[in-house]
Amino acid sequence: MAAAIVPCAVCAAIAPFRGRIENTNAALVLVLLVVAAAATGPRWAAIVAALSSTLWFDFFLTRPYQQFTITDQADIETAVLLTLVGLAVTEVALWGRRQQARASQQAGYLQGVLSTAGLVAAGSSRTETLIEHVADQLVEVLGIDDCQFDSNTREGAPAAIVRDGTVVQRGHDLDVERFGLPTDCEIELRTQHDGITRGRFLLVASTRVARPSAAQRQVAVALADQVGAALATDNELP
């Protein structure tokens, strides 16, 4: 609602001074409103702000005043540019927010791997506790429903996340970012250390389509291998 109302209020406030303020300068003020909407709200709010700015710019600041009509060619060009620049600024601002969110997400994944590695290196927690910790992280990183650890490495699941993060289902690579993780079967993620499989996590993504990126799947492999390192250490203890 504010995205539609604020441009109207600003144009109405500028209207008494329209003889002293160039319309191009007023348009720049309205662009700032669009930037603010794009920086703090969803795409639709910024688009509404851009269209509302153009509409009320026409109504209050172009001749004939208080009509949705523009007769001056320069004002028409300014109104068109206001709309186009507003929409362009919206996309740029949203792109920047997505990049920031992605960077924050990647930092979170890295922190998860480092914290798990720290637990393994310190030997400060039981292996069972570490497995539960990693299982919870796998659910979060991959956006799946459930994750359980299985020490049985002889059996295989119909689908698996392999070492490079690729998902293989019945012998074929799966385009996860397009089709999502399999929802009709468990997905195997093996825990390895020094090339030896120490166990596996069985992942379930049955209630919704999860599309983890290649980076997310590689983080999952790294997390699983922390468990493999802990299990290898346990086996080496006298």
C-alpha positions as CSV (number, residue, x, y, z in Angstrom):
1,M,0.0,0.0,0.0
2,A,2.8,2.4,0.9
3,A,4.4,1.8,-2.5
4,A,1.3,3.3,-4.2
5,I,0.6,6.1,-1.6
6,V,4.0,7.6,-0.9
7,P,4.7,8.7,-4.6
8,C,1.3,10.4,-4.6
9,A,2.1,12.2,-1.3
10,V,5.5,13.3,-2.6
11,C,4.1,14.6,-5.9
12,A,1.4,16.5,-4.0
13,A,4.0,18.0,-1.7
14,I,6.1,19.2,-4.7
15,A,3.1,20.5,-6.7
16,P,3.1,24.0,-4.9
17,F,6.7,24.5,-6.0
18,R,6.5,23.1,-9.5
19,G,7.2,26.6,-11.0
20,R,10.6,26.5,-9.3
21,I,11.5,22.8,-9.5
22,E,12.4,21.3,-12.8
23,N,10.3,18.2,-13.6
24,T,13.5,16.2,-14.3
25,N,14.6,16.9,-10.7
26,A,11.2,15.9,-9.4
27,A,11.5,12.7,-11.4
28,L,14.9,12.0,-9.7
29,V,13.2,12.3,-6.3
30,L,10.6,9.7,-7.4
31,V,13.3,7.4,-8.7
32,L,14.8,7.4,-5.1
33,L,11.4,6.3,-3.9
34,V,11.5,3.3,-6.3
35,V,15.0,2.5,-5.1
36,A,13.8,2.5,-1.5
37,A,10.9,0.2,-2.4
38,A,13.1,-2.2,-4.3
39,A,15.7,-2.3,-1.5
40,T,13.2,-3.0,1.3
41,G,10.3,-4.9,-0.3
42,P,9.4,-7.5,-3.0
43,R,9.5,-6.9,-6.7
44,W,5.8,-6.1,-6.9
45,A,6.2,-3.3,-4.4
46,A,8.9,-1.7,-6.5
47,I,6.9,-2.1,-9.7
48,V,3.9,-0.5,-8.0
49,A,6.1,2.4,-6.8
50,A,7.5,2.9,-10.3
51,L,4.0,3.0,-11.9
52,S,2.5,5.1,-9.2
53,S,5.4,7.6,-9.5
54,T,4.7,8.0,-13.2
55,L,1.0,8.3,-12.7
56,W,1.2,11.0,-10.0
57,F,4.0,12.8,-11.8
58,D,1.6,13.2,-14.7
59,F,-1.3,14.3,-12.5
60,F,0.5,16.8,-10.3
61,L,3.5,18.0,-12.2
62,T,2.7,18.2,-15.9
63,R,0.4,20.4,-17.8
64,P,-2.6,20.3,-17.9
65,Y,-2.4,19.9,-14.1
66,Q,-4.6,17.5,-12.2
67,Q,-5.4,15.6,-15.3
68,F,-4.0,12.3,-16.5
69,T,-2.8,13.9,-19.7
70,I,0.6,15.2,-20.9
71,T,0.8,17.7,-23.7
72,D,4.5,18.8,-23.5
73,Q,6.9,16.5,-25.4
74,A,9.7,16.9,-22.9
75,D,7.3,15.9,-20.0
76,I,6.2,12.9,-22.0
77,E,9.8,11.8,-22.4
78,T,10.5,12.4,-18.7
79,A,7.5,10.3,-17.7
80,V,8.5,7.5,-20.0
81,L,12.1,7.6,-18.7
82,L,10.8,7.7,-15.1
83,T,8.9,4.4,-15.8
84,L,11.8,2.7,-17.6
85,V,14.4,3.8,-15.1
86,G,12.2,2.9,-12.2
87,L,11.7,-0.6,-13.6
88,A,15.4,-1.0,-14.4
89,V,16.4,0.2,-10.9
90,T,14.0,-2.4,-9.4
91,E,15.7,-5.3,-11.2
92,V,19.2,-4.0,-10.3
93,A,18.3,-3.6,-6.7
94,L,16.7,-7.1,-6.5
95,W,19.7,-8.6,-8.2
96,G,21.9,-7.1,-5.6
97,R,19.7,-8.4,-2.8
98,R,19.8,-11.9,-4.3
99,Q,23.6,-11.8,-4.6
100,Q,23.9,-10.7,-1.0
101,A,21.5,-13.4,0.1
102,R,23.5,-16.0,-1.9
103,A,26.8,-14.8,-0.4
104,S,25.3,-15.0,3.1
105,Q,24.0,-18.5,2.4
106,Q,27.3,-19.7,1.1
107,A,29.0,-18.3,4.2
108,G,26.5,-20.2,6.4
109,Y,27.3,-23.4,4.6
110,L,31.0,-22.9,5.1
111,Q,30.5,-22.1,8.7
112,G,28.5,-25.4,9.1
113,V,31.3,-27.4,7.6
114,L,34.0,-25.7,9.7
115,S,32.0,-26.1,12.9
116,T,31.5,-29.8,12.2
117,A,35.2,-30.2,11.3
118,G,36.0,-28.5,14.6
119,L,34.0,-31.0,16.5
120,V,35.7,-33.9,14.8
121,A,39.2,-32.4,15.3
122,A,38.6,-31.6,19.0
123,G,37.0,-35.0,19.7
124,S,34.7,-33.1,22.1
125,S,31.5,-35.0,21.3
126,R,30.4,-38.6,20.9
127,T,30.1,-39.9,17.3
128,E,26.4,-40.4,17.8
129,T,26.0,-36.7,18.7
130,L,28.1,-35.7,15.7
131,I,25.9,-37.9,13.4
132,E,22.8,-36.2,14.7
133,H,24.4,-32.8,14.2
134,V,25.3,-33.5,10.6
135,A,21.9,-35.1,9.8
136,D,20.2,-31.8,11.0
137,Q,22.6,-29.8,8.8
138,L,21.9,-32.0,5.8
139,V,18.2,-31.4,6.2
140,E,18.8,-27.7,6.3
141,V,21.4,-27.4,3.5
142,L,19.5,-29.6,1.0
143,G,16.0,-28.5,2.0
144,I,14.8,-32.1,2.5
145,D,12.3,-33.7,4.9
146,D,14.4,-36.2,6.8
147,C,17.8,-37.7,7.1
148,Q,18.9,-40.9,8.9
149,F,22.3,-42.5,9.3
150,D,22.8,-46.2,8.3
151,S,25.9,-48.1,9.1
152,N,25.0,-50.8,6.4
153,T,27.2,-50.1,3.4
154,R,26.4,-53.3,1.5
155,E,23.0,-52.2,0.2
156,G,22.5,-49.4,-2.2
157,A,19.6,-46.9,-2.7
158,P,18.0,-46.3,-6.1
159,A,19.4,-42.7,-6.0
160,A,22.7,-41.3,-4.6
161,I,24.7,-38.1,-4.3
162,V,28.2,-39.0,-5.4
163,R,31.5,-37.4,-4.7
164,D,31.2,-34.3,-6.9
165,G,27.7,-33.6,-5.8
166,T,26.0,-35.2,-8.9
167,V,22.8,-37.0,-8.2
168,V,22.6,-40.4,-9.9
169,Q,19.3,-42.3,-10.2
170,R,19.2,-45.8,-11.6
171,G,22.5,-45.2,-13.5
172,H,21.6,-41.8,-14.9
173,D,22.7,-38.3,-13.9
174,L,19.7,-36.3,-12.7
175,D,19.3,-32.6,-13.5
176,V,18.4,-31.6,-9.9
177,E,18.1,-27.9,-10.5
178,R,15.5,-28.6,-13.1
179,F,13.6,-31.6,-11.8
180,G,14.6,-31.6,-8.1
181,L,15.7,-34.5,-5.9
182,P,13.8,-37.8,-6.3
183,T,10.6,-37.9,-4.2
184,D,9.8,-41.5,-4.8
185,C,12.8,-43.1,-3.1
186,E,15.5,-42.6,-0.5
187,I,18.7,-40.9,-1.7
188,E,22.0,-42.3,-0.5
189,L,24.9,-40.1,0.6
190,R,27.9,-42.2,1.6
191,T,30.4,-41.2,4.4
192,Q,33.9,-41.8,3.4
193,H,37.4,-41.4,4.8
194,D,40.7,-42.4,3.0
195,G,38.6,-43.9,0.2
196,I,36.8,-46.3,2.6
197,T,33.0,-46.1,3.1
198,R,32.2,-45.9,6.8
199,G,28.4,-45.6,6.5
200,R,25.7,-43.7,4.7
201,F,23.0,-41.1,5.2
202,L,19.6,-41.9,3.7
203,L,17.9,-38.7,2.6
204,V,14.2,-38.3,2.1
205,A,12.6,-35.5,0.0
206,S,9.0,-36.8,-0.4
207,T,6.7,-34.0,0.5
208,R,8.1,-31.2,-1.7
209,V,10.4,-30.8,-4.6
210,A,13.9,-29.8,-3.3
211,R,16.3,-28.3,-5.8
212,P,19.6,-27.8,-4.0
213,S,22.4,-26.3,-6.1
214,A,25.6,-28.1,-7.0
215,A,27.3,-26.1,-4.3
216,Q,24.8,-27.2,-1.7
217,R,25.2,-30.8,-2.7
218,Q,29.0,-30.5,-2.5
219,V,28.6,-29.1,1.0
220,A,26.5,-32.1,1.9
221,V,29.3,-34.4,0.7
222,A,31.8,-32.5,2.8
223,L,29.6,-32.8,5.9
224,A,29.1,-36.5,5.4
225,D,32.8,-37.0,5.1
226,Q,33.3,-35.4,8.5
227,V,31.3,-38.2,10.0
228,G,33.4,-40.6,8.0
229,A,36.6,-39.1,9.6
230,A,35.0,-39.4,13.0
231,L,34.1,-43.1,12.5
232,A,37.6,-43.9,11.1
233,T,39.1,-42.3,14.3
234,D,36.7,-44.4,16.5
235,N,37.8,-47.6,14.7
236,E,41.5,-46.8,15.2
237,L,41.1,-46.3,18.9
238,P,42.3,-49.3,21.1
